[in-house]
Structures are given as C-alpha cells and as structure tokens.
Amino acid sequence: MRKGLMAMLLAFVSMTAFAQRQDSGRTPEQRAENQTKTMTENLQLTEDQQKQVYTLNLDRAKKMEELRASQNQDRSAMRASMETFNAELAKVLTAEQQEKYKTMLAERRGNGSGRGPRN
C-alpha cells in the first residue's frame, strides 16, 4: 500500500508539472474544474464524488498557487500538499477507480511531454 501511494504521488507530481504548462494563466477554479472533468471522464465519478473531487482539486490548486508564488518555492511543502491530496482522494474513490487512477497517472508519466515518443 505504501509503495502504491508513493508511486501515485510521484506520478501525480509529474502530471501536475505537465498540467502546469497547460494551465498557465488559469485560475485555481478553472484548474479544478478541468482536472475534475478529466477525472470524471476517466474514472466515471458519481455526482457525489465529483463534488468531493472538485473540492480537493480546488484546495490543492489554491495551495499550489500560493506555494509557486512564494519566493522560496518550497518543494517539500508542494510534495506534502500532493501527499495530502492523494490520501484524501483515496478516501473518495472506490478500489476500482483507484486502480484506474494509478494507470492514468502512469500513462501520463510515461508520456509526460504530450508530444509522443522521443526519437
């Protein structure tokens, strides 16, 4: 379980770095909406789960914006924020959805550039 959570964390951090490029100029609310929509499509979230995931995404987006805006850009604080997000998300998702989420993150980590395989 610990290894799986760590793998999810690392993958999500990678995904966040990729999403950061795509989301530049967007508000935390827009980021949360976009991420919730993607997760809803990929994980078939229920309406109740969508509300909970949106709240988690919004809290995380606001925290990450604060951390990025700070002068020192504390990576350990960012990592802790991601760990908290992943722990809370695991409480919302079913076991099947958690597996799909792990797969989704692994796929993004494997192709993080979004430009296809490198030659």
Backbone hydrogen bonds, N-H to C=O, Kabsch-Sander energy under -0.5 kcal/mol:
donor,donor_aa,acceptor,acceptor_aa,energy
5,L,1,M,-2.4
6,M,2,R,-2.3
7,A,3,K,-2.7
8,M,4,G,-2.4
9,L,5,L,-2.4
10,L,6,M,-2.7
11,A,7,A,-2.5
12,F,8,M,-2.8
13,V,9,L,-2.5
14,S,10,L,-2.1
15,M,11,A,-2.6
16,T,12,F,-2.9
17,A,13,V,-2.2
18,F,14,S,-2.0
19,A,15,M,-3.3
20,Q,16,T,-2.4
21,R,17,A,-1.1
22,Q,18,F,-1.4
23,D,19,A,-2.9
24,S,21,R,-0.7
26,R,23,D,-2.4
31,R,27,T,-2.5
32,A,28,P,-2.8
33,E,29,E,-2.4
34,N,30,Q,-2.5
35,Q,31,R,-2.9
36,T,32,A,-2.5
37,K,33,E,-2.5
38,T,34,N,-2.3
39,M,35,Q,-2.4
40,T,36,T,-2.7
41,E,37,K,-2.4
42,N,38,T,-2.4
43,L,39,M,-2.7
44,Q,40,T,-1.4
45,L,40,T,-0.6
50,Q,46,T,-2.6
51,K,47,E,-1.9
52,Q,48,D,-2.0
53,V,49,Q,-3.3
54,Y,50,Q,-2.6
55,T,51,K,-2.1
56,L,52,Q,-2.2
57,N,53,V,-3.1
58,L,54,Y,-2.9
59,D,55,T,-2.5
60,R,56,L,-2.5
61,A,57,N,-2.8
62,K,58,L,-2.5
63,K,59,D,-2.3
64,M,60,R,-2.9
65,E,61,A,-2.1
66,E,62,K,-2.2
67,L,63,K,-2.5
68,R,64,M,-2.7
69,A,65,E,-2.0
70,S,66,E,-1.3
75,R,73,Q,-0.7
78,M,74,D,-1.8
79,R,75,R,-2.7
80,A,76,S,-2.3
81,S,77,A,-2.2
82,M,78,M,-2.1
83,E,79,R,-2.4
84,T,80,A,-2.4
85,F,81,S,-2.3
86,N,82,M,-2.9
87,A,83,E,-2.3
88,E,84,T,-2.5
89,L,85,F,-2.8
90,A,86,N,-2.1
91,K,87,A,-0.9
92,V,88,E,-0.8
92,V,89,L,-1.0
93,L,89,L,-2.2
98,Q,94,T,-2.5
99,E,95,A,-1.9
100,K,96,E,-2.1
101,Y,97,Q,-2.6
102,K,98,Q,-2.4
103,T,99,E,-2.2
104,M,100,K,-2.7
105,L,101,Y,-2.5
106,A,102,K,-2.3
107,E,103,T,-2.4
108,R,104,M,-2.0
109,R,105,L,-2.6
110,G,106,A,-2.2
111,N,107,E,-1.3
112,G,109,R,-0.9
114,G,111,N,-1.4
